[in-house]
Amino acid sequence: MVVTLQDLAEIVGVTKVTVSRALNSTEQVSPEILRWVQAAVRATGYVPNLVAGSLT
């Protein structure tokens, strides 16, 4: 199964935008949210979609 930003957002209880910020602009999220997102990434094995990331 491929884990998406939406999946991470649902696990952590935040929006996809918040997850994206935690992964790409860590200074824009609280340390607590950053820890939660990082824990969810480790737990799920999330791998960024490089094709989707290149669209922005």
All heavy atoms as atom14 arrays in JSON, in Angstrom:
{
  "sequence": "MVVTLQDLAEIVGVTKVTVSRALNSTEQVSPEILRWVQAAVRATGYVPNLVAGSLT",
  "atom14_mask": [
    [1, 1, 1, 1, 1, 1, 1, 1, 0, 0, 0, 0, 0, 0],
    [1, 1, 1, 1, 1, 1, 1, 0, 0, 0, 0, 0, 0, 0],
    [1, 1, 1, 1, 1, 1, 1, 0, 0, 0, 0, 0, 0, 0],
    [1, 1, 1, 1, 1, 1, 1, 0, 0, 0, 0, 0, 0, 0],
    [1, 1, 1, 1, 1, 1, 1, 1, 0, 0, 0, 0, 0, 0],
    [1, 1, 1, 1, 1, 1, 1, 1, 1, 0, 0, 0, 0, 0],
    [1, 1, 1, 1, 1, 1, 1, 1, 0, 0, 0, 0, 0, 0],
    [1, 1, 1, 1, 1, 1, 1, 1, 0, 0, 0, 0, 0, 0],
    [1, 1, 1, 1, 1, 0, 0, 0, 0, 0, 0, 0, 0, 0],
    [1, 1, 1, 1, 1, 1, 1, 1, 1, 0, 0, 0, 0, 0],
    [1, 1, 1, 1, 1, 1, 1, 1, 0, 0, 0, 0, 0, 0],
    [1, 1, 1, 1, 1, 1, 1, 0, 0, 0, 0, 0, 0, 0],
    [1, 1, 1, 1, 0, 0, 0, 0, 0, 0, 0, 0, 0, 0],
    [1, 1, 1, 1, 1, 1, 1, 0, 0, 0, 0, 0, 0, 0],
    [1, 1, 1, 1, 1, 1, 1, 0, 0, 0, 0, 0, 0, 0],
    [1, 1, 1, 1, 1, 1, 1, 1, 1, 0, 0, 0, 0, 0],
    [1, 1, 1, 1, 1, 1, 1, 0, 0, 0, 0, 0, 0, 0],
    [1, 1, 1, 1, 1, 1, 1, 0, 0, 0, 0, 0, 0, 0],
    [1, 1, 1, 1, 1, 1, 1, 0, 0, 0, 0, 0, 0, 0],
    [1, 1, 1, 1, 1, 1, 0, 0, 0, 0, 0, 0, 0, 0],
    [1, 1, 1, 1, 1, 1, 1, 1, 1, 1, 1, 0, 0, 0],
    [1, 1, 1, 1, 1, 0, 0, 0, 0, 0, 0, 0, 0, 0],
    [1, 1, 1, 1, 1, 1, 1, 1, 0, 0, 0, 0, 0, 0],
    [1, 1, 1, 1, 1, 1, 1, 1, 0, 0, 0, 0, 0, 0],
    [1, 1, 1, 1, 1, 1, 0, 0, 0, 0, 0, 0, 0, 0],
    [1, 1, 1, 1, 1, 1, 1, 0, 0, 0, 0, 0, 0, 0],
    [1, 1, 1, 1, 1, 1, 1, 1, 1, 0, 0, 0, 0, 0],
    [1, 1, 1, 1, 1, 1, 1, 1, 1, 0, 0, 0, 0, 0],
    [1, 1, 1, 1, 1, 1, 1, 0, 0, 0, 0, 0, 0, 0],
    [1, 1, 1, 1, 1, 1, 0, 0, 0, 0, 0, 0, 0, 0],
    [1, 1, 1, 1, 1, 1, 1, 0, 0, 0, 0, 0, 0, 0],
    [1, 1, 1, 1, 1, 1, 1, 1, 1, 0, 0, 0, 0, 0],
    [1, 1, 1, 1, 1, 1, 1, 1, 0, 0, 0, 0, 0, 0],
    [1, 1, 1, 1, 1, 1, 1, 1, 0, 0, 0, 0, 0, 0],
    [1, 1, 1, 1, 1, 1, 1, 1, 1, 1, 1, 0, 0, 0],
    [1, 1, 1, 1, 1, 1, 1, 1, 1, 1, 1, 1, 1, 1],
    [1, 1, 1, 1, 1, 1, 1, 0, 0, 0, 0, 0, 0, 0],
    [1, 1, 1, 1, 1, 1, 1, 1, 1, 0, 0, 0, 0, 0],
    [1, 1, 1, 1, 1, 0, 0, 0, 0, 0, 0, 0, 0, 0],
    [1, 1, 1, 1, 1, 0, 0, 0, 0, 0, 0, 0, 0, 0],
    [1, 1, 1, 1, 1, 1, 1, 0, 0, 0, 0, 0, 0, 0],
    [1, 1, 1, 1, 1, 1, 1, 1, 1, 1, 1, 0, 0, 0],
    [1, 1, 1, 1, 1, 0, 0, 0, 0, 0, 0, 0, 0, 0],
    [1, 1, 1, 1, 1, 1, 1, 0, 0, 0, 0, 0, 0, 0],
    [1, 1, 1, 1, 0, 0, 0, 0, 0, 0, 0, 0, 0, 0],
    [1, 1, 1, 1, 1, 1, 1, 1, 1, 1, 1, 1, 0, 0],
    [1, 1, 1, 1, 1, 1, 1, 0, 0, 0, 0, 0, 0, 0],
    [1, 1, 1, 1, 1, 1, 1, 0, 0, 0, 0, 0, 0, 0],
    [1, 1, 1, 1, 1, 1, 1, 1, 0, 0, 0, 0, 0, 0],
    [1, 1, 1, 1, 1, 1, 1, 1, 0, 0, 0, 0, 0, 0],
    [1, 1, 1, 1, 1, 1, 1, 0, 0, 0, 0, 0, 0, 0],
    [1, 1, 1, 1, 1, 0, 0, 0, 0, 0, 0, 0, 0, 0],
    [1, 1, 1, 1, 0, 0, 0, 0, 0, 0, 0, 0, 0, 0],
    [1, 1, 1, 1, 1, 1, 0, 0, 0, 0, 0, 0, 0, 0],
    [1, 1, 1, 1, 1, 1, 1, 1, 0, 0, 0, 0, 0, 0],
    [1, 1, 1, 1, 1, 1, 1, 0, 0, 0, 0, 0, 0, 0]
  ],
  "atom14_positions": [
    [[0.83, -1.18, 0.0], [0.0, 0.0, 0.0], [0.88, 1.25, 0.0], [1.86, 1.33, 0.74], [-0.9, 0.0, 1.23], [-1.76, 1.23, 1.35], [-2.8, 1.13, 2.82], [-2.56, 2.75, 3.44], [0.0, 0.0, 0.0], [0.0, 0.0, 0.0], [0.0, 0.0, 0.0], [0.0, 0.0, 0.0], [0.0, 0.0, 0.0], [0.0, 0.0, 0.0]],
    [[0.53, 2.21, -0.8], [1.24, 3.48, -0.86], [0.62, 4.44, 0.15], [-0.59, 4.64, 0.17], [1.17, 4.09, -2.28], [1.8, 5.45, -2.31], [1.82, 3.16, -3.28], [0.0, 0.0, 0.0], [0.0, 0.0, 0.0], [0.0, 0.0, 0.0], [0.0, 0.0, 0.0], [0.0, 0.0, 0.0], [0.0, 0.0, 0.0], [0.0, 0.0, 0.0]],
    [[1.44, 5.0, 1.01], [0.99, 5.95, 2.02], [1.05, 7.35, 1.42], [2.07, 7.74, 0.85], [1.85, 5.86, 3.29], [1.4, 6.86, 4.34], [1.83, 4.45, 3.86], [0.0, 0.0, 0.0], [0.0, 0.0, 0.0], [0.0, 0.0, 0.0], [0.0, 0.0, 0.0], [0.0, 0.0, 0.0], [0.0, 0.0, 0.0], [0.0, 0.0, 0.0]],
    [[-0.03, 8.11, 1.56], [-0.11, 9.45, 1.0], [-0.04, 10.51, 2.1], [-0.16, 10.19, 3.29], [-1.41, 9.64, 0.22], [-2.51, 9.55, 1.16], [-1.58, 8.59, -0.87], [0.0, 0.0, 0.0], [0.0, 0.0, 0.0], [0.0, 0.0, 0.0], [0.0, 0.0, 0.0], [0.0, 0.0, 0.0], [0.0, 0.0, 0.0], [0.0, 0.0, 0.0]],
    [[0.1, 11.76, 1.68], [0.04, 12.87, 2.64], [-1.3, 12.85, 3.37], [-1.36, 13.13, 4.57], [0.2, 14.22, 1.93], [1.6, 14.7, 1.63], [1.55, 16.08, 0.97], [2.47, 14.74, 2.84], [0.0, 0.0, 0.0], [0.0, 0.0, 0.0], [0.0, 0.0, 0.0], [0.0, 0.0, 0.0], [0.0, 0.0, 0.0], [0.0, 0.0, 0.0]],
    [[-2.37, 12.53, 2.65], [-3.69, 12.46, 3.28], [-3.71, 11.4, 4.37], [-4.28, 11.62, 5.44], [-4.77, 12.17, 2.23], [-6.18, 12.14, 2.81], [-6.59, 13.48, 3.39], [-6.39, 14.53, 2.78], [-7.18, 13.46, 4.57], [0.0, 0.0, 0.0], [0.0, 0.0, 0.0], [0.0, 0.0, 0.0], [0.0, 0.0, 0.0], [0.0, 0.0, 0.0]],
    [[-3.1, 10.26, 4.11], [-3.03, 9.21, 5.13], [-2.31, 9.71, 6.38], [-2.77, 9.51, 7.5], [-2.31, 7.97, 4.59], [-3.04, 7.3, 3.44], [-4.28, 7.34, 3.4], [-2.34, 6.74, 2.57], [0.0, 0.0, 0.0], [0.0, 0.0, 0.0], [0.0, 0.0, 0.0], [0.0, 0.0, 0.0], [0.0, 0.0, 0.0], [0.0, 0.0, 0.0]],
    [[-1.17, 10.37, 6.17], [-0.42, 10.92, 7.31], [-1.25, 11.94, 8.06], [-1.27, 11.96, 9.29], [0.89, 11.56, 6.84], [1.97, 10.62, 6.32], [3.17, 11.42, 5.83], [2.39, 9.6, 7.37], [0.0, 0.0, 0.0], [0.0, 0.0, 0.0], [0.0, 0.0, 0.0], [0.0, 0.0, 0.0], [0.0, 0.0, 0.0], [0.0, 0.0, 0.0]],
    [[-1.94, 12.8, 7.32], [-2.77, 13.83, 7.94], [-3.85, 13.2, 8.82], [-4.11, 13.68, 9.93], [-3.39, 14.72, 6.86], [0.0, 0.0, 0.0], [0.0, 0.0, 0.0], [0.0, 0.0, 0.0], [0.0, 0.0, 0.0], [0.0, 0.0, 0.0], [0.0, 0.0, 0.0], [0.0, 0.0, 0.0], [0.0, 0.0, 0.0], [0.0, 0.0, 0.0]],
    [[-4.47, 12.14, 8.32], [-5.52, 11.47, 9.1], [-4.95, 10.8, 10.35], [-5.56, 10.85, 11.41], [-6.24, 10.46, 8.23], [-7.09, 11.12, 7.16], [-7.7, 10.16, 6.17], [-7.57, 8.92, 6.35], [-8.29, 10.64, 5.18], [0.0, 0.0, 0.0], [0.0, 0.0, 0.0], [0.0, 0.0, 0.0], [0.0, 0.0, 0.0], [0.0, 0.0, 0.0]],
    [[-3.78, 10.22, 10.24], [-3.14, 9.59, 11.39], [-2.82, 10.62, 12.46], [-3.07, 10.41, 13.65], [-1.86, 8.85, 10.95], [-2.22, 7.62, 10.11], [-1.01, 8.45, 12.16], [-1.05, 7.0, 9.38], [0.0, 0.0, 0.0], [0.0, 0.0, 0.0], [0.0, 0.0, 0.0], [0.0, 0.0, 0.0], [0.0, 0.0, 0.0], [0.0, 0.0, 0.0]],
    [[-2.25, 11.74, 12.04], [-1.82, 12.77, 12.99], [-2.99, 13.63, 13.46], [-2.96, 14.16, 14.56], [-0.71, 13.65, 12.35], [-0.28, 14.78, 13.25], [0.5, 12.78, 12.0], [0.0, 0.0, 0.0], [0.0, 0.0, 0.0], [0.0, 0.0, 0.0], [0.0, 0.0, 0.0], [0.0, 0.0, 0.0], [0.0, 0.0, 0.0], [0.0, 0.0, 0.0]],
    [[-4.02, 13.76, 12.63], [-5.16, 14.59, 12.99], [-4.99, 16.04, 12.6], [-5.46, 16.94, 13.3], [0.0, 0.0, 0.0], [0.0, 0.0, 0.0], [0.0, 0.0, 0.0], [0.0, 0.0, 0.0], [0.0, 0.0, 0.0], [0.0, 0.0, 0.0], [0.0, 0.0, 0.0], [0.0, 0.0, 0.0], [0.0, 0.0, 0.0], [0.0, 0.0, 0.0]],
    [[-4.28, 16.26, 11.49], [-4.07, 17.62, 10.97], [-4.4, 17.6, 9.47], [-4.77, 16.58, 8.92], [-2.61, 18.09, 11.2], [-2.29, 18.17, 12.69], [-1.62, 17.16, 10.5], [0.0, 0.0, 0.0], [0.0, 0.0, 0.0], [0.0, 0.0, 0.0], [0.0, 0.0, 0.0], [0.0, 0.0, 0.0], [0.0, 0.0, 0.0], [0.0, 0.0, 0.0]],
    [[-4.22, 18.74, 8.82], [-4.49, 18.82, 7.38], [-3.28, 18.37, 6.57], [-2.16, 18.31, 7.08], [-4.84, 20.26, 6.97], [-3.68, 21.08, 7.16], [-6.01, 20.81, 7.78], [0.0, 0.0, 0.0], [0.0, 0.0, 0.0], [0.0, 0.0, 0.0], [0.0, 0.0, 0.0], [0.0, 0.0, 0.0], [0.0, 0.0, 0.0], [0.0, 0.0, 0.0]],
    [[-3.53, 18.1, 5.28], [-2.43, 17.75, 4.38], [-1.43, 18.89, 4.29], [-0.23, 18.66, 4.19], [-2.95, 17.45, 2.97], [-3.7, 16.18, 2.85], [-4.0, 15.76, 1.42], [-4.49, 16.85, 0.53], [-4.89, 16.38, -0.82], [0.0, 0.0, 0.0], [0.0, 0.0, 0.0], [0.0, 0.0, 0.0], [0.0, 0.0, 0.0], [0.0, 0.0, 0.0]],
    [[-1.91, 20.12, 4.33], [-1.02, 21.28, 4.27], [-0.07, 21.28, 5.45], [1.13, 21.54, 5.31], [-1.84, 22.59, 4.2], [-0.94, 23.8, 4.34], [-2.64, 22.66, 2.91], [0.0, 0.0, 0.0], [0.0, 0.0, 0.0], [0.0, 0.0, 0.0], [0.0, 0.0, 0.0], [0.0, 0.0, 0.0], [0.0, 0.0, 0.0], [0.0, 0.0, 0.0]],
    [[-0.58, 20.96, 6.63], [0.27, 20.93, 7.82], [1.32, 19.83, 7.71], [2.49, 20.05, 8.05], [-0.59, 20.74, 9.09], [-1.51, 21.82, 9.18], [0.27, 20.68, 10.34], [0.0, 0.0, 0.0], [0.0, 0.0, 0.0], [0.0, 0.0, 0.0], [0.0, 0.0, 0.0], [0.0, 0.0, 0.0], [0.0, 0.0, 0.0], [0.0, 0.0, 0.0]],
    [[0.94, 18.68, 7.2], [1.9, 17.6, 7.01], [2.97, 18.04, 6.01], [4.17, 17.84, 6.24], [1.21, 16.3, 6.53], [2.24, 15.25, 6.14], [0.29, 15.77, 7.61], [0.0, 0.0, 0.0], [0.0, 0.0, 0.0], [0.0, 0.0, 0.0], [0.0, 0.0, 0.0], [0.0, 0.0, 0.0], [0.0, 0.0, 0.0], [0.0, 0.0, 0.0]],
    [[2.55, 18.64, 4.92], [3.5, 19.12, 3.91], [4.48, 20.12, 4.52], [5.68, 20.06, 4.28], [2.75, 19.75, 2.74], [3.66, 20.24, 1.78], [0.0, 0.0, 0.0], [0.0, 0.0, 0.0], [0.0, 0.0, 0.0], [0.0, 0.0, 0.0], [0.0, 0.0, 0.0], [0.0, 0.0, 0.0], [0.0, 0.0, 0.0], [0.0, 0.0, 0.0]],
    [[3.96, 21.03, 5.31], [4.83, 22.02, 5.97], [5.8, 21.34, 6.92], [6.98, 21.71, 7.0], [4.0, 23.06, 6.71], [3.32, 24.03, 5.8], [2.51, 25.04, 6.57], [1.86, 25.96, 5.64], [0.71, 26.55, 5.86], [0.07, 26.35, 7.01], [0.19, 27.35, 4.96], [0.0, 0.0, 0.0], [0.0, 0.0, 0.0], [0.0, 0.0, 0.0]],
    [[5.32, 20.34, 7.64], [6.2, 19.63, 8.58], [7.32, 18.91, 7.85], [8.43, 18.79, 8.37], [5.38, 18.63, 9.41], [0.0, 0.0, 0.0], [0.0, 0.0, 0.0], [0.0, 0.0, 0.0], [0.0, 0.0, 0.0], [0.0, 0.0, 0.0], [0.0, 0.0, 0.0], [0.0, 0.0, 0.0], [0.0, 0.0, 0.0], [0.0, 0.0, 0.0]],
    [[7.05, 18.45, 6.65], [8.06, 17.72, 5.88], [8.99, 18.65, 5.1], [10.14, 18.3, 4.85], [7.38, 16.76, 4.9], [6.58, 15.63, 5.54], [5.85, 14.84, 4.47], [7.46, 14.73, 6.38], [0.0, 0.0, 0.0], [0.0, 0.0, 0.0], [0.0, 0.0, 0.0], [0.0, 0.0, 0.0], [0.0, 0.0, 0.0], [0.0, 0.0, 0.0]],
    [[8.5, 19.83, 4.72], [9.27, 20.7, 3.82], [9.71, 22.03, 4.41], [10.69, 22.61, 3.94], [8.45, 20.97, 2.56], [8.13, 19.71, 1.81], [9.03, 18.97, 1.43], [6.86, 19.43, 1.62], [0.0, 0.0, 0.0], [0.0, 0.0, 0.0], [0.0, 0.0, 0.0], [0.0, 0.0, 0.0], [0.0, 0.0, 0.0], [0.0, 0.0, 0.0]],
    [[8.98, 22.54, 5.39], [9.3, 23.84, 6.0], [9.1, 23.72, 7.5], [8.16, 24.27, 8.06], [8.37, 24.93, 5.44], [8.46, 25.01, 4.05], [0.0, 0.0, 0.0], [0.0, 0.0, 0.0], [0.0, 0.0, 0.0], [0.0, 0.0, 0.0], [0.0, 0.0, 0.0], [0.0, 0.0, 0.0], [0.0, 0.0, 0.0], [0.0, 0.0, 0.0]],
    [[9.98, 22.99, 8.14], [9.78, 22.63, 9.54], [9.6, 23.82, 10.47], [8.93, 23.69, 11.48], [10.95, 21.76, 10.06], [12.17, 22.48, 9.89], [11.02, 20.45, 9.3], [0.0, 0.0, 0.0], [0.0, 0.0, 0.0], [0.0, 0.0, 0.0], [0.0, 0.0, 0.0], [0.0, 0.0, 0.0], [0.0, 0.0, 0.0], [0.0, 0.0, 0.0]],
    [[10.14, 24.97, 10.09], [10.0, 26.14, 10.94], [8.58, 26.68, 10.97], [8.24, 27.5, 11.82], [10.98, 27.25, 10.51], [10.66, 27.91, 9.18], [11.06, 27.12, 7.95], [11.75, 26.09, 8.06], [10.67, 27.54, 6.85], [0.0, 0.0, 0.0], [0.0, 0.0, 0.0], [0.0, 0.0, 0.0], [0.0, 0.0, 0.0], [0.0, 0.0, 0.0]],
    [[7.72, 26.21, 10.08], [6.35, 26.7, 10.0], [5.36, 25.89, 10.86], [4.18, 26.2, 10.88], [5.86, 26.7, 8.55], [6.58, 27.71, 7.69], [6.0, 27.78, 6.29], [5.16, 26.97, 5.9], [6.43, 28.75, 5.53], [0.0, 0.0, 0.0], [0.0, 0.0, 0.0], [0.0, 0.0, 0.0], [0.0, 0.0, 0.0], [0.0, 0.0, 0.0]],
    [[5.84, 24.87, 11.54], [4.97, 24.07, 12.4], [5.56, 23.99, 13.8], [6.76, 24.18, 13.99], [4.74, 22.65, 11.84], [4.03, 22.68, 10.51], [6.03, 21.88, 11.75], [0.0, 0.0, 0.0], [0.0, 0.0, 0.0], [0.0, 0.0, 0.0], [0.0, 0.0, 0.0], [0.0, 0.0, 0.0], [0.0, 0.0, 0.0], [0.0, 0.0, 0.0]],
    [[4.71, 23.71, 14.75], [5.19, 23.6, 16.13], [6.06, 22.35, 16.29], [5.9, 21.38, 15.55], [4.0, 23.53, 17.1], [3.36, 22.27, 17.0], [0.0, 0.0, 0.0], [0.0, 0.0, 0.0], [0.0, 0.0, 0.0], [0.0, 0.0, 0.0], [0.0, 0.0, 0.0], [0.0, 0.0, 0.0], [0.0, 0.0, 0.0], [0.0, 0.0, 0.0]],
    [[6.96, 22.38, 17.25], [7.79, 21.2, 17.5], [6.96, 19.94, 17.79], [7.32, 18.85, 17.39], [8.64, 21.59, 18.7], [8.68, 23.09, 18.65], [7.35, 23.51, 18.1], [0.0, 0.0, 0.0], [0.0, 0.0, 0.0], [0.0, 0.0, 0.0], [0.0, 0.0, 0.0], [0.0, 0.0, 0.0], [0.0, 0.0, 0.0], [0.0, 0.0, 0.0]],
    [[5.83, 20.11, 18.45], [4.98, 18.97, 18.78], [4.39, 18.34, 17.51], [4.45, 17.13, 17.33], [3.85, 19.42, 19.71], [2.96, 18.29, 20.15], [1.91, 18.77, 21.14], [1.43, 19.9, 21.04], [1.57, 17.95, 22.02], [0.0, 0.0, 0.0], [0.0, 0.0, 0.0], [0.0, 0.0, 0.0], [0.0, 0.0, 0.0], [0.0, 0.0, 0.0]],
    [[3.85, 19.18, 16.62], [3.3, 18.67, 15.35], [4.41, 18.01, 14.54], [4.21, 16.95, 13.95], [2.63, 19.81, 14.54], [1.42, 20.36, 15.28], [2.26, 19.33, 13.14], [0.25, 19.42, 15.4], [0.0, 0.0, 0.0], [0.0, 0.0, 0.0], [0.0, 0.0, 0.0], [0.0, 0.0, 0.0], [0.0, 0.0, 0.0], [0.0, 0.0, 0.0]],
    [[5.57, 18.62, 14.51], [6.7, 18.05, 13.77], [7.02, 16.66, 14.29], [7.21, 15.72, 13.51], [7.92, 18.97, 13.87], [9.16, 18.51, 13.13], [8.9, 18.31, 11.64], [10.3, 19.5, 13.35], [0.0, 0.0, 0.0], [0.0, 0.0, 0.0], [0.0, 0.0, 0.0], [0.0, 0.0, 0.0], [0.0, 0.0, 0.0], [0.0, 0.0, 0.0]],
    [[7.07, 16.48, 15.6], [7.34, 15.16, 16.19], [6.26, 14.16, 15.8], [6.56, 13.01, 15.48], [7.44, 15.26, 17.72], [8.76, 15.83, 18.2], [8.94, 15.64, 19.7], [7.85, 16.2, 20.49], [7.8, 17.46, 20.92], [8.78, 18.3, 20.63], [6.78, 17.89, 21.64], [0.0, 0.0, 0.0], [0.0, 0.0, 0.0], [0.0, 0.0, 0.0]],
    [[5.0, 14.58, 15.84], [3.9, 13.67, 15.49], [4.01, 13.23, 14.03], [3.82, 12.06, 13.72], [2.55, 14.34, 15.7], [2.19, 14.61, 17.13], [2.81, 14.12, 18.26], [1.13, 15.44, 17.59], [2.18, 14.6, 19.38], [1.15, 15.42, 19.0], [0.18, 16.22, 16.96], [0.24, 16.12, 19.77], [-0.73, 16.92, 17.72], [-0.69, 16.87, 19.12]],
    [[4.28, 14.18, 13.14], [4.4, 13.85, 11.71], [5.59, 12.92, 11.49], [5.49, 11.92, 10.77], [4.49, 15.12, 10.85], [4.86, 14.78, 9.41], [3.18, 15.91, 10.9], [0.0, 0.0, 0.0], [0.0, 0.0, 0.0], [0.0, 0.0, 0.0], [0.0, 0.0, 0.0], [0.0, 0.0, 0.0], [0.0, 0.0, 0.0], [0.0, 0.0, 0.0]],
    [[6.71, 13.23, 12.11], [7.89, 12.38, 11.95], [7.63, 10.97, 12.47], [8.06, 9.99, 11.85], [9.09, 13.01, 12.66], [9.6, 14.25, 11.98], [10.64, 15.0, 12.8], [10.69, 14.88, 14.03], [11.46, 15.78, 12.13], [0.0, 0.0, 0.0], [0.0, 0.0, 0.0], [0.0, 0.0, 0.0], [0.0, 0.0, 0.0], [0.0, 0.0, 0.0]],
    [[6.9, 10.85, 13.55], [6.56, 9.53, 14.09], [5.65, 8.78, 13.13], [5.82, 7.58, 12.91], [5.89, 9.68, 15.46], [0.0, 0.0, 0.0], [0.0, 0.0, 0.0], [0.0, 0.0, 0.0], [0.0, 0.0, 0.0], [0.0, 0.0, 0.0], [0.0, 0.0, 0.0], [0.0, 0.0, 0.0], [0.0, 0.0, 0.0], [0.0, 0.0, 0.0]],
    [[4.7, 9.47, 12.52], [3.79, 8.84, 11.56], [4.56, 8.4, 10.32], [4.29, 7.32, 9.77], [2.66, 9.8, 11.19], [0.0, 0.0, 0.0], [0.0, 0.0, 0.0], [0.0, 0.0, 0.0], [0.0, 0.0, 0.0], [0.0, 0.0, 0.0], [0.0, 0.0, 0.0], [0.0, 0.0, 0.0], [0.0, 0.0, 0.0], [0.0, 0.0, 0.0]],
    [[5.52, 9.2, 9.89], [6.35, 8.83, 8.73], [7.12, 7.55, 9.04], [7.14, 6.62, 8.23], [7.31, 9.98, 8.34], [8.38, 9.52, 7.38], [6.52, 11.15, 7.76], [0.0, 0.0, 0.0], [0.0, 0.0, 0.0], [0.0, 0.0, 0.0], [0.0, 0.0, 0.0], [0.0, 0.0, 0.0], [0.0, 0.0, 0.0], [0.0, 0.0, 0.0]],
    [[7.73, 7.48, 10.22], [8.48, 6.28, 10.6], [7.56, 5.07, 10.71], [7.9, 3.97, 10.25], [9.22, 6.5, 11.91], [10.45, 7.37, 11.79], [11.28, 7.36, 13.07], [10.53, 7.82, 14.24], [10.39, 9.09, 14.59], [10.95, 10.05, 13.86], [9.71, 9.43, 15.67], [0.0, 0.0, 0.0], [0.0, 0.0, 0.0], [0.0, 0.0, 0.0]],
    [[6.4, 5.25, 11.31], [5.48, 4.14, 11.55], [4.9, 3.57, 10.25], [4.64, 2.37, 10.15], [4.35, 4.57, 12.47], [0.0, 0.0, 0.0], [0.0, 0.0, 0.0], [0.0, 0.0, 0.0], [0.0, 0.0, 0.0], [0.0, 0.0, 0.0], [0.0, 0.0, 0.0], [0.0, 0.0, 0.0], [0.0, 0.0, 0.0], [0.0, 0.0, 0.0]],
    [[4.7, 4.44, 9.26], [4.04, 4.0, 8.02], [5.01, 3.7, 6.9], [4.63, 3.08, 5.91], [3.08, 5.08, 7.51], [3.82, 6.27, 7.21], [1.98, 5.37, 8.52], [0.0, 0.0, 0.0], [0.0, 0.0, 0.0], [0.0, 0.0, 0.0], [0.0, 0.0, 0.0], [0.0, 0.0, 0.0], [0.0, 0.0, 0.0], [0.0, 0.0, 0.0]],
    [[6.25, 4.17, 7.02], [7.21, 3.99, 5.92], [6.93, 4.93, 4.77], [7.3, 4.64, 3.63], [0.0, 0.0, 0.0], [0.0, 0.0, 0.0], [0.0, 0.0, 0.0], [0.0, 0.0, 0.0], [0.0, 0.0, 0.0], [0.0, 0.0, 0.0], [0.0, 0.0, 0.0], [0.0, 0.0, 0.0], [0.0, 0.0, 0.0], [0.0, 0.0, 0.0]],
    [[6.29, 6.07, 5.05], [5.95, 7.04, 4.01], [7.18, 7.42, 3.19], [8.26, 7.67, 3.72], [5.37, 8.31, 4.64], [5.19, 9.45, 3.67], [4.14, 9.45, 2.76], [6.08, 10.53, 3.65], [3.98, 10.48, 1.86], [5.92, 11.57, 2.75], [4.87, 11.54, 1.85], [4.71, 12.57, 0.95], [0.0, 0.0, 0.0], [0.0, 0.0, 0.0]],
    [[6.99, 7.44, 1.86], [8.02, 7.88, 0.93], [7.39, 8.97, 0.07], [6.34, 8.75, -0.54], [8.5, 6.72, 0.03], [9.51, 7.2, -1.0], [9.07, 5.6, 0.87], [0.0, 0.0, 0.0], [0.0, 0.0, 0.0], [0.0, 0.0, 0.0], [0.0, 0.0, 0.0], [0.0, 0.0, 0.0], [0.0, 0.0, 0.0], [0.0, 0.0, 0.0]],
    [[8.01, 10.16, 0.0], [7.44, 11.24, -0.8], [7.28, 10.85, -2.26], [8.13, 10.15, -2.82], [8.45, 12.38, -0.65], [9.27, 12.04, 0.53], [9.25, 10.55, 0.66], [0.0, 0.0, 0.0], [0.0, 0.0, 0.0], [0.0, 0.0, 0.0], [0.0, 0.0, 0.0], [0.0, 0.0, 0.0], [0.0, 0.0, 0.0], [0.0, 0.0, 0.0]],
    [[6.22, 11.32, -2.87], [5.97, 11.12, -4.29], [6.72, 12.23, -5.03], [6.28, 13.38, -5.05], [4.48, 11.16, -4.59], [4.18, 10.92, -6.05], [4.96, 11.26, -6.94], [3.02, 10.33, -6.3], [0.0, 0.0, 0.0], [0.0, 0.0, 0.0], [0.0, 0.0, 0.0], [0.0, 0.0, 0.0], [0.0, 0.0, 0.0], [0.0, 0.0, 0.0]],
    [[7.85, 11.92, -5.63], [8.69, 12.94, -6.28], [8.01, 13.55, -7.49], [8.22, 14.73, -7.79], [10.04, 12.35, -6.64], [10.86, 11.84, -5.46], [12.17, 11.23, -5.95], [11.13, 12.94, -4.46], [0.0, 0.0, 0.0], [0.0, 0.0, 0.0], [0.0, 0.0, 0.0], [0.0, 0.0, 0.0], [0.0, 0.0, 0.0], [0.0, 0.0, 0.0]],
    [[7.18, 12.79, -8.18], [6.47, 13.34, -9.33], [5.46, 14.38, -8.87], [5.4, 15.49, -9.4], [5.77, 12.22, -10.13], [4.89, 12.8, -11.23], [6.78, 11.27, -10.71], [0.0, 0.0, 0.0], [0.0, 0.0, 0.0], [0.0, 0.0, 0.0], [0.0, 0.0, 0.0], [0.0, 0.0, 0.0], [0.0, 0.0, 0.0], [0.0, 0.0, 0.0]],
    [[4.7, 14.07, -7.85], [3.72, 15.02, -7.32], [4.43, 16.26, -6.78], [3.97, 17.38, -6.96], [2.88, 14.37, -6.23], [0.0, 0.0, 0.0], [0.0, 0.0, 0.0], [0.0, 0.0, 0.0], [0.0, 0.0, 0.0], [0.0, 0.0, 0.0], [0.0, 0.0, 0.0], [0.0, 0.0, 0.0], [0.0, 0.0, 0.0], [0.0, 0.0, 0.0]],
    [[5.55, 16.06, -6.11], [6.3, 17.18, -5.55], [6.85, 18.11, -6.61], [7.03, 19.3, -6.37], [0.0, 0.0, 0.0], [0.0, 0.0, 0.0], [0.0, 0.0, 0.0], [0.0, 0.0, 0.0], [0.0, 0.0, 0.0], [0.0, 0.0, 0.0], [0.0, 0.0, 0.0], [0.0, 0.0, 0.0], [0.0, 0.0, 0.0], [0.0, 0.0, 0.0]],
    [[7.11, 17.6, -7.8], [7.66, 18.44, -8.86], [6.6, 19.3, -9.53], [6.93, 20.2, -10.3], [8.35, 17.57, -9.91], [7.4, 16.83, -10.64], [0.0, 0.0, 0.0], [0.0, 0.0, 0.0], [0.0, 0.0, 0.0], [0.0, 0.0, 0.0], [0.0, 0.0, 0.0], [0.0, 0.0, 0.0], [0.0, 0.0, 0.0], [0.0, 0.0, 0.0]],
    [[5.34, 19.07, -9.23], [4.25, 19.84, -9.85], [4.04, 21.19, -9.22], [3.37, 22.03, -9.8], [2.95, 19.03, -9.81], [2.95, 17.71, -10.54], [1.65, 16.97, -10.31], [3.2, 17.92, -12.03], [0.0, 0.0, 0.0], [0.0, 0.0, 0.0], [0.0, 0.0, 0.0], [0.0, 0.0, 0.0], [0.0, 0.0, 0.0], [0.0, 0.0, 0.0]],
    [[4.6, 21.42, -8.06], [4.37, 22.69, -7.38], [5.4, 23.72, -7.75], [6.41, 23.48, -8.3], [4.38, 22.53, -5.85], [5.64, 21.99, -5.45], [3.24, 21.64, -5.42], [0.0, 0.0, 0.0], [0.0, 0.0, 0.0], [0.0, 0.0, 0.0], [0.0, 0.0, 0.0], [0.0, 0.0, 0.0], [0.0, 0.0, 0.0], [0.0, 0.0, 0.0]]
  ]
}
